[in-house]
Each structure stands twice: as C-alpha cells, then as structure tokens.
Amino acid sequence: MRPVKGVSFIQGDFTLQSTKTQISSLIGEKRKVGLVLSDMAPNISGNRVVDDTRSMDLCSSVLDFSKNHLDQDGNLVMKYFMGESAPILKKNLQLHFSKVISEKPKSSRKESAEQYYVCLGYKKI
C-alpha cells in the first residue's frame, strides 16, 4: 500500500507488548484519543471453547489499552465473537462506559458469531 499522508501503519500482533508500545508511542505519552476502533480477531481453531477464550482475551487486551488511552467520554468499537463469555465482557464494559450496545453488521453472515460492542462515554474510574 502506498503511504497515506498523516497515517502511520503498524503491522504486528496486538497481544505482544512491543506492538502496544509502538502504538502508544505514536499516540504520545500524555495525549488521549476520542475513539479506539478494533476490528481484530483471534486465530480461529474451530473449537468453540478455545475460540471464545481467545476472543475474550483479545477483547480484554483492547479494553485495557483503551483505559490507558481514551479521553474522558471517549468511545470504543470492538469486534468480538458471540460465545458464553460475551455477557461477562459486556458487564465489564458497562463498568467503564455510559452505554454499551451490541451490533451485528448486516454484511456479516447469519451463522457467523462476529459482532461488535459499541461503547459510548468512557468513564475514567
């Protein structure tokens, strides 16, 4: 892809601290952002229990990153796969955001577990 003015590209594994550090350094130590958007998905194994755990681990990592970088009242949009742990994640998100909505894109296949949490109004605790 050709470079886009004002855009920085990082290719890496978000579960690695080195990737998070790279992103954090681009944001800046004292700067906060208004939106964190995560369309990331874990590697899928086909085993529902394993896939649910991987999805929730990745989402938890995104939430932790967001808590460090979001402005007060900032927003988070995060992909997740609907599974047994999704309601637990939603309750955790509701502790940190004024409103949490679950959305399934029309473009997503009906049988797909892919959904998004739209989290509005970050509450710095």
VEXDREN-2710 file (C-alpha; in Angstrom, 1 decimal):
% VEXDREN-2710
k/r/px/py/pz
1/MET/0.0/0.0/0.0
2/ARG/1.3/3.5/-0.8
3/PRO/1.9/5.8/2.1
4/VAL/-1.1/8.0/3.2
5/LYS/-0.2/11.4/4.5
6/GLY/-0.8/11.7/8.2
7/VAL/-1.3/7.9/8.6
8/SER/1.0/5.5/10.4
9/PHE/0.8/1.8/9.7
10/ILE/1.9/-0.8/12.2
11/GLN/1.8/-4.5/11.3
12/GLY/2.1/-6.6/14.5
13/ASP/0.5/-8.8/17.0
14/PHE/-1.6/-6.7/19.4
15/THR/-1.2/-9.3/22.1
16/LEU/2.5/-8.5/22.2
17/GLN/3.6/-5.7/24.5
18/SER/6.1/-4.5/21.8
19/THR/3.2/-3.8/19.4
20/LYS/1.2/-1.9/22.1
21/THR/4.3/0.1/22.9
22/GLN/4.7/1.1/19.3
23/ILE/1.1/2.2/19.1
24/SER/1.4/4.1/22.4
25/SER/4.5/5.9/21.2
26/LEU/2.6/7.1/18.2
27/ILE/-0.2/8.4/20.3
28/GLY/2.1/10.1/22.7
29/GLU/2.7/9.8/26.4
30/LYS/0.3/12.4/27.6
31/ARG/-2.2/12.5/24.7
32/LYS/-5.6/10.8/24.8
33/VAL/-7.8/9.8/21.9
34/GLY/-11.5/10.1/21.3
35/LEU/-12.0/6.6/19.7
36/VAL/-10.4/3.2/19.8
37/LEU/-11.6/1.0/16.9
38/SER/-10.7/-2.7/17.0
39/ASP/-11.6/-4.9/14.1
40/MET/-9.1/-7.5/15.3
41/ALA/-10.0/-11.2/15.5
42/PRO/-8.0/-14.0/17.1
43/ASN/-6.9/-17.0/15.1
44/ILE/-9.9/-19.3/15.0
45/SER/-9.4/-23.0/15.8
46/GLY/-13.0/-24.3/15.2
47/ASN/-13.3/-25.3/18.9
48/ARG/-16.0/-23.1/20.5
49/VAL/-14.4/-23.1/24.0
50/VAL/-10.9/-22.2/22.7
51/ASP/-12.3/-19.6/20.2
52/ASP/-14.4/-18.0/23.0
53/THR/-11.4/-17.7/25.3
54/ARG/-9.2/-16.3/22.5
55/SER/-11.8/-13.7/21.6
56/MET/-12.4/-12.6/25.2
57/ASP/-8.6/-12.4/25.9
58/LEU/-8.1/-10.2/22.9
59/CYS/-11.1/-8.0/23.8
60/SER/-9.8/-7.7/27.4
61/SER/-6.5/-6.6/26.0
62/VAL/-8.2/-3.9/23.8
63/LEU/-10.2/-2.7/26.9
64/ASP/-7.0/-2.4/28.9
65/PHE/-5.4/-0.4/26.1
66/SER/-8.4/1.8/25.8
67/LYS/-8.5/2.5/29.5
68/ASN/-4.9/3.9/29.2
69/HIS/-5.5/5.9/26.0
70/LEU/-9.2/7.1/25.9
71/ASP/-10.3/10.6/26.7
72/GLN/-13.0/11.0/29.3
73/ASP/-16.2/10.4/27.4
74/GLY/-14.3/8.7/24.6
75/ASN/-15.7/5.7/22.6
76/LEU/-14.7/2.2/21.8
77/VAL/-15.9/0.0/19.0
78/MET/-14.6/-3.6/19.3
79/LYS/-15.2/-6.8/17.4
80/TYR/-15.9/-9.9/19.4
81/PHE/-17.3/-13.4/18.7
82/MET/-20.6/-14.2/20.5
83/GLY/-19.9/-17.0/22.9
84/GLU/-20.5/-18.0/26.5
85/SER/-18.2/-15.3/27.8
86/ALA/-19.7/-12.4/25.8
87/PRO/-22.2/-11.3/28.6
88/ILE/-19.4/-11.2/31.1
89/LEU/-17.4/-9.0/28.8
90/LYS/-20.4/-6.7/28.3
91/LYS/-20.9/-6.3/32.1
92/ASN/-17.2/-5.4/32.4
93/LEU/-17.5/-2.8/29.6
94/GLN/-20.6/-1.4/31.3
95/LEU/-18.4/-0.6/34.3
96/HIS/-16.3/1.7/32.1
97/PHE/-18.8/3.2/29.6
98/SER/-22.1/5.0/29.9
99/LYS/-23.7/3.0/27.2
100/VAL/-22.8/-0.4/25.6
101/ILE/-24.6/-1.7/22.5
102/SER/-24.1/-5.0/20.7
103/GLU/-24.3/-4.8/16.9
104/LYS/-24.2/-7.4/14.2
105/PRO/-23.3/-5.9/10.8
106/LYS/-25.7/-6.6/8.0
107/SER/-22.7/-7.7/5.9
108/SER/-21.9/-10.5/8.4
109/ARG/-23.2/-13.9/7.6
110/LYS/-26.2/-15.0/9.7
111/GLU/-24.3/-18.1/11.0
112/SER/-21.2/-16.0/11.9
113/ALA/-20.6/-15.3/15.6
114/GLU/-19.0/-12.0/14.6
115/GLN/-20.5/-9.0/16.4
116/TYR/-19.3/-5.6/17.7
117/TYR/-19.6/-3.8/21.0
118/VAL/-20.2/-0.1/20.6
119/CYS/-19.1/1.5/23.8
120/LEU/-20.0/5.2/24.4
121/GLY/-18.9/7.6/27.0
122/TYR/-15.8/6.3/28.7
123/LYS/-15.9/6.8/32.5
124/LYS/-12.4/7.1/33.9
125/ILE/-12.6/5.2/37.2
END
